[in-house]
Amino acid sequence: MRLQEMATIGATPNGGCNRQALSELDGEARDLFVRWAKEAGCTIAVDQVGNIFARRQGADPGAEPVMTGSHLDTQVTGGKFDGVYGVLAGLEVLETLNDAKVATRRSLEVAVWTNEEGCRFAPAMLGSGVVAGTYDLEFAYSRQDKDGLTFGDELRRIGYLGELAAEPRKCAAIFEAHIEQGPILDREGTTIGVVEGIQGAYWFDVTLTGASAHAGPTPMHMRRDPWRALIGIVEGTFALADAGVPWARATFGDVKAIPGARNTVPEKLVLSIDIRHPDPEELEVMVSDLRRLIAESATVHQIDAQVEQIWHMPPTVFDPFLVSEIAESAASLGLSAREIISGAGHDSLHTAKFAPTAMIFVPCAEGVSHNESEAASPEDLAAGANVLLHAMLAVANDKKEER
Ligand SMILES: [Zn+2]
């Protein structure tokens, strides 16, 4: 199986992959993909950030193509499926059509996006981000890894600095198949996740300042202990997230007490809050409720509260027509399916900015990902590729109403 062959490039002792973006090994994986795509009769184009587009010509070469794809780079201790599955499922679609001698009206393309993982060159999803216009080319080229090597030099070194302009591509549809990277499908025993969008997120750093005091002599009622305020904030925030089932998320990932001594009431607590929701309006409501909660809890306990926004990623809402196309394809194949939201970022987050986009999820064992033990069953992987085939065909031949 191709996934296994690709996984030999950068294979780790514990059964995973270490194939970081623009490394020698990434170059080898790209070469292998290009070889397979050419064997399947595709023409290859490489753009200025190294994104590869393998094209199977349609009957109407002027029509906007239907694209699919994902990424071949991995985390340092990554798995065999994250990204690679979406690329090879795309290749599988083209070969299935070749074998069946099926022509499509629109051309079909399989994309390999550069540097999705972001573990060697930050930020993640850089190749698709440049194409979407989120980042400019010079920014991408100047990114450095921890050894000071630049993205631009490394891209040239592995031979994937292409000439095609890295700009939004006109596509009738872009589909991305991917392992879920979460536990929902696996727990439920559902085969296909019909992905409706990608969660939006806010990151905040919150500093709660009270008064430091001796743990022994200071009576409880004479303290200004920032923990008192934090308890109200944590309880209230979890209540907000619980009220937003199934998709709202709230995480307190880090709390530091300053000065941090066991016999001193801390003067300050510095904590991180991560808030997520797939619905743009609901996300904003959560954030304003959170801000109100922090202010109220601080006031009650005479604590000063500073809230600093560190990062914001707006939710991505996928194209409803393509989402329904995926659901119909799964149903017509008799596969169990459910609507789902992606908790992780994907190249689709950027492609959705310039073309109708949607994703197909398949289960991964225990929801484990970004881990060498990442696993998925051959049956589920095949089912996902089959749904991809049907969804791509429907759009490529404009079976349904004209978009
Ligand atoms: Zn991925």
Boltz pocket constraint, residues with backbone or C-beta under 6 A from the ligand:
constraints:
  - pocket:
      binder: B
      contacts: [[A, 71], [A, 82], [A, 83], [A, 116], [A, 178], [A, 345], [A, 346]]
      max_distance: 6.0
